[in-house]
């Protein structure tokens, strides 16, 4: 259901760019045929002069990338192609290809998904969001600041798309209240516009702070662990949390002080609405408290995992093990809430013995994302085995130079490519390329890899750049020129911050 709503919002956000006389079915057939044609062209022309095995893998990559970019088929469906093509054409046996779909990084993200589901199920996210807005105040700028902080914080732990969907109805309600209570002073249109943009951009920026915050992070870490070894949860946070915080601060400054000044003073009506909504949640339920305990316990284990491992030798903790352990705890720990019994005694109550999560709750989980990661890892593995990644990295190294300018170039290219290409697909395709390029030049692959990954989540100009952008655009409160104007400024800010942090700070941390 959530996936369907997201897809509808996503397509409504980007329909401006695909208006034509063709029906959706006709466009789909054209894109499907186009992908096959491109794959056959690559195979028969062999433009890079590689061997037969490498040429087949390259053709399969061309097919998958084309269908990912054009969305001819759902991305998780495209991710199943390696399971069909590689065994069928004797590139690799089915068992070895299928191993990529069970990679440990996929289970790390599964655990993160389940934690996010529990937070959403028991309304803890809404309490956090409203609580932050209560603290920041109800002037136009302070409301925007509150939404930036709450959205950014929530997005650090659950999908940026899910975060946007959670915050969207709250923001619309606040906008409605502010409109009704407006005394005619201030620029309400600017306030409304900044609210919608702040939710989309804060979801994107907050998600880069943790490995589980957004799918591209998981995709890159999954590839990097296969090739070089693990990146710990705390190391990622040490580098990317400051970048996310600075991006959120810059977002507030750009939206409220430069581009869309609203001059709206504190409103009693807005304050009353926030207070009433917060009061309607009532006191913390036992389920909320227990989810919060699991959430804090998970975060602490991720942060202090290395210290715990060094202090004892009985058990060795791993990010994936921690995520699955805490996800399982959600199914084990009773919710402790009560409901009316179905008996004739209306005053009778009975305890719900179900866990904080039930298996039925996982119907809302983005299982397709997990398949997508598996397909990306399977494709990357065969590209690596065929020697294509190494060749591409060596070829680029002759033209790209090295050092700081190369890092800047990778960041710029990544952020603007992601404006028109899925950021997950982008990371899956380019992670092997930039890491091999770094190897060829004698650089730390994390420098280019993390810069490319973070930049892919910061696309802000186009509705199709990220699902949060599309959701905000679908609200009808944003014009495309306004999104492009604000997005271009934030793209430049992101390029500067990501490049500087990866060049100067990352070597100190990693």
Long-range contacts (C-beta under 8 A, 24 or more apart in sequence): 1-363, 1-364, 2-162, 2-165, 2-364, 3-366, 3-368, 5-165, 6-161, 6-165, 6-467, 6-471, 9-467, 9-470, 9-471, 9-474, 10-464, 10-467, 10-470, 10-471, 10-474, 11-470, 12-470, 12-474, 13-463, 13-464, 13-469, 13-470, 13-471, 13-472, 13-473, 13-474, 14-462, 14-463, 14-464, 14-470, 14-473, 16-463, 16-480, 17-463, 17-464, 28-72, 31-66, 31-67, 31-70, 31-71, 31-72, 32-67, 32-72, 32-73, 34-66, 34-70, 34-72, 35-62, 35-63, 35-66, 35-67, 35-70, 35-72, 36-63, 38-62, 38-63, 38-66, 39-63, 39-66, 48-391, 50-386, 50-387, 50-388, 50-391, 51-386, 53-91, 53-386, 54-386, 54-387, 54-388, 56-85, 56-89, 56-91, 57-86, 57-91, 57-382, 57-383, 57-386, 57-388, 58-383, 58-386, 58-388, 60-85, 60-86, 60-379, 60-382, 61-379, 61-383, 61-429, 64-375, 64-379, 65-425, 65-429, 68-421, 68-422, 68-425, 69-420, 69-421, 69-422, 69-425, 71-422, 74-368, 75-368, 75-372, 75-422, 75-424, 75-425, 76-367, 76-368, 76-369, 76-371, 76-372, 76-375, 78-375, 79-371, 79-372, 79-373, 79-374, 79-375, 79-376, 80-371, 80-375, 81-375, 82-375, 82-378, 82-379, 82-382, 83-375, 83-378, 86-378, 86-382, 91-382, 92-382, 92-385, 97-378, 97-381, 97-382, 100-374, 100-375, 100-377, 100-378, 100-381, 101-371, 101-374, 101-375, 101-377, 101-378, 102-374, 103-222, 103-226, 103-373, 103-374, 103-377, 104-225, 104-318, 104-320, 105-218, 105-221, 105-222, 105-225, 105-320, 105-373, 105-377, 106-218, 106-222, 106-370, 106-373, 106-374, 107-320, 107-323, 107-324, 108-211, 108-212, 108-218, 108-319, 108-320, 108-323, 109-212, 109-215, 109-218, 109-323, 109-369, 109-370, 109-373, 110-323, 110-324, 110-327, 110-365, 110-370, 111-212, 111-320, 111-322, 111-323, 111-324, 111-325, 111-326, 111-327, 112-157, 112-158, 112-212, 112-323, 113-158, 113-159, 113-365, 113-366, 113-369, 114-327, 114-330, 114-357, 114-362, 114-365, 115-157, 115-158, 115-294, 115-295, 115-298, 115-323, 115-326, 115-327, 115-330, 116-157, 116-158, 116-159, 116-162, 117-357, 117-361, 117-362, 117-364, 117-365, 118-291, 118-294, 118-330, 118-356, 118-357, 118-361, 119-154, 119-157, 119-158, 119-291, 119-295, 120-158, 120-162, 120-166, 120-364, 121-356, 121-357, 121-361, 122-285, 122-287, 122-288, 122-291, 122-335, 122-356, 123-281, 123-288, 124-288, 124-291, 124-292, 124-295, 125-154, 125-158, 125-163, 125-166, 126-166, 126-170, 126-281, 127-278, 127-281, 127-284, 127-288, 128-153, 128-154, 129-154, 129-166, 129-167, 129-170, 130-170, 130-274, 130-277, 130-278, 130-281, 131-278, 133-174, 133-274, 134-274, 134-275, 134-278, 137-266, 137-271, 138-266, 138-267, 138-268, 138-270, 138-271, 138-274, 139-264, 139-265, 139-266, 139-267, 140-178, 140-186, 140-191, 140-256, 140-262, 140-263, 140-264, 140-265, 141-252, 141-256, 141-262, 141-264, 142-266, 143-174, 143-178, 143-191, 143-195, 143-270, 144-191, 144-194, 144-195, 144-198, 144-252, 144-255, 144-256, 144-262, 145-252, 145-256, 147-171, 147-174, 147-195, 147-198, 147-199, 147-202, 148-198, 148-202, 148-248, 148-251, 148-252, 149-202, 149-248, 151-198, 151-199, 151-202, 151-203, 151-206, 152-202, 152-203, 152-205, 152-206, 152-209, 152-244, 152-248, 153-206, 154-206, 155-202, 155-203, 155-204, 155-205, 155-206, 155-207, 155-213, 155-214, 156-206, 156-207, 156-209, 156-210, 156-213, 156-241, 156-244, 157-210, 157-212, 157-213, 157-295, 157-299, 158-212, 158-213, 159-207, 159-214, 159-215, 159-366, 159-369, 160-203, 160-204, 160-206, 160-207, 160-213, 160-214, 160-457, 160-466, 160-467, 160-468, 161-203, 161-466, 161-467, 161-468, 161-471, 162-366, 163-203, 163-206, 163-207, 163-468, 164-199, 164-200, 164-203, 164-467, 164-468, 164-471, 164-472, 165-471, 167-199, 167-203, 168-199, 168-471, 168-472, 168-475, 170-277, 171-195, 171-196, 171-199, 172-475, 173-273, 173-277, 174-270, 174-273, 174-274, 175-477, 177-267, 177-269, 177-270, 177-273, 178-264, 178-267, 178-269, 178-270, 180-269, 181-267, 181-268, 181-269, 181-270, 182-264, 182-267, 185-263, 185-264, 185-265, 186-262, 186-263, 186-264, 186-265, 187-260, 187-261, 187-262, 187-263, 187-264, 188-262, 188-264, 190-260, 190-261, 190-262, 191-260, 191-262, 191-264, 192-477, 193-260, 193-477, 193-478, 193-482, 194-255, 194-256, 194-259, 194-260, 194-262, 195-477, 196-472, 196-475, 196-477, 196-478, 197-255, 197-260, 197-472, 197-478, 197-482, 197-483, 197-486, 198-251, 198-252, 198-255, 199-468, 199-472, 200-460, 200-466, 200-468, 200-469, 200-471, 200-472, 200-473, 201-251, 201-460, 201-468, 201-486, 201-490, 202-248, 202-251, 203-466, 203-468, 204-457, 204-458, 204-459, 204-460, 204-466, 204-468, 204-469, 205-244, 205-247, 205-248, 205-251, 205-457, 205-458, 205-494, 206-244, 206-248, 207-457, 208-240, 208-243, 208-244, 208-247, 208-454, 208-457, 208-458, 209-237, 209-240, 209-241, 209-243, 209-244, 209-245, 210-236, 210-237, 210-240, 210-241, 211-236, 211-319, 212-323, 214-423, 214-457, 215-369, 215-372, 215-373, 215-423, 215-424, 216-423, 216-424, 216-426, 216-427, 216-453, 216-456, 216-457, 217-453, 217-457, 218-373, 219-373, 219-376, 219-424, 219-427, 219-428, 219-431, 219-453, 220-427, 220-431, 220-449, 220-450, 220-452, 220-453, 222-373, 222-376, 222-377, 223-376, 223-377, 223-380, 223-428, 223-431, 223-432, 223-435, 224-431, 224-435, 224-445, 224-446, 224-449, 226-377, 226-380, 226-381, 227-384, 227-432, 227-435, 227-445, 228-435, 228-445, 230-319, 231-446, 231-510, 232-305, 232-306, 232-319, 233-302, 233-303, 233-305, 233-319, 234-302, 234-303, 234-304, 234-305, 234-306, 235-509, 235-510, 237-303, 238-509, 239-450, 239-501, 239-502, 239-505, 239-506, 239-509, 239-510, 240-450, 240-454, 242-501, 242-505, 243-454, 243-497, 243-498, 243-501, 246-497, 247-458, 247-490, 247-493, 247-494, 247-497, 250-490, 250-493, 250-497, 251-490, 254-486, 254-489, 254-490, 254-493, 255-486, 258-489, 259-485, 259-486, 259-489, 260-486, 285-336, 285-337, 286-335, 286-336, 286-337, 287-335, 287-336, 287-337, 287-356, 290-333, 290-335, 290-336, 290-356, 291-330, 291-356, 294-326, 294-329, 294-330, 294-333, 294-356, 297-326, 298-322, 298-323, 298-326, 301-326, 327-357, 330-355, 330-356, 330-357, 331-355, 331-356, 331-357, 331-358, 331-359, 369-424, 372-424, 372-428, 373-428, 375-428, 376-424, 376-425, 376-427, 376-428, 376-429, 377-428, 379-428, 380-428, 380-431, 380-432, 383-432, 384-432, 389-432, 389-433, 389-435, 389-436, 390-436, 390-439, 390-440, 392-433, 392-436, 392-437, 393-433, 393-435, 393-436, 393-437, 393-438, 393-439, 393-440, 394-436, 394-440, 396-433, 396-437, 396-440, 397-437, 397-440, 397-441, 400-437, 400-441, 402-441, 402-442, 402-443, 404-499, 404-503, 406-437, 406-441, 406-443, 406-448, 407-447, 407-448, 407-451, 407-499, 407-502, 407-503, 408-495, 408-499, 410-434, 410-448, 410-451, 410-452, 410-455, 411-451, 411-452, 411-455, 411-495, 411-498, 411-499, 411-502, 412-455, 412-495, 414-451, 414-452, 414-453, 414-455, 414-456, 415-455, 415-456, 415-458, 415-459, 415-491, 415-494, 415-495, 416-459, 416-491, 417-456, 418-455, 418-456, 418-457, 418-458, 418-459, 418-465, 418-466, 419-459, 419-461, 419-462, 419-464, 419-465, 420-462, 420-464, 420-465, 423-456, 423-457, 423-459, 423-465, 423-466, 426-456, 427-452, 427-453, 427-456, 444-506, 444-507, 444-510, 446-506, 446-510, 447-502, 447-503, 447-506, 447-507, 448-502, 450-502, 450-506, 451-498, 451-499, 451-502, 454-494, 454-498, 454-502, 455-494, 455-495, 455-498, 458-490, 458-491, 458-494, 458-498, 459-487, 459-491, 460-486, 460-487, 460-488, 460-490, 460-491, 460-494, 461-487, 461-488, 461-491, 462-487
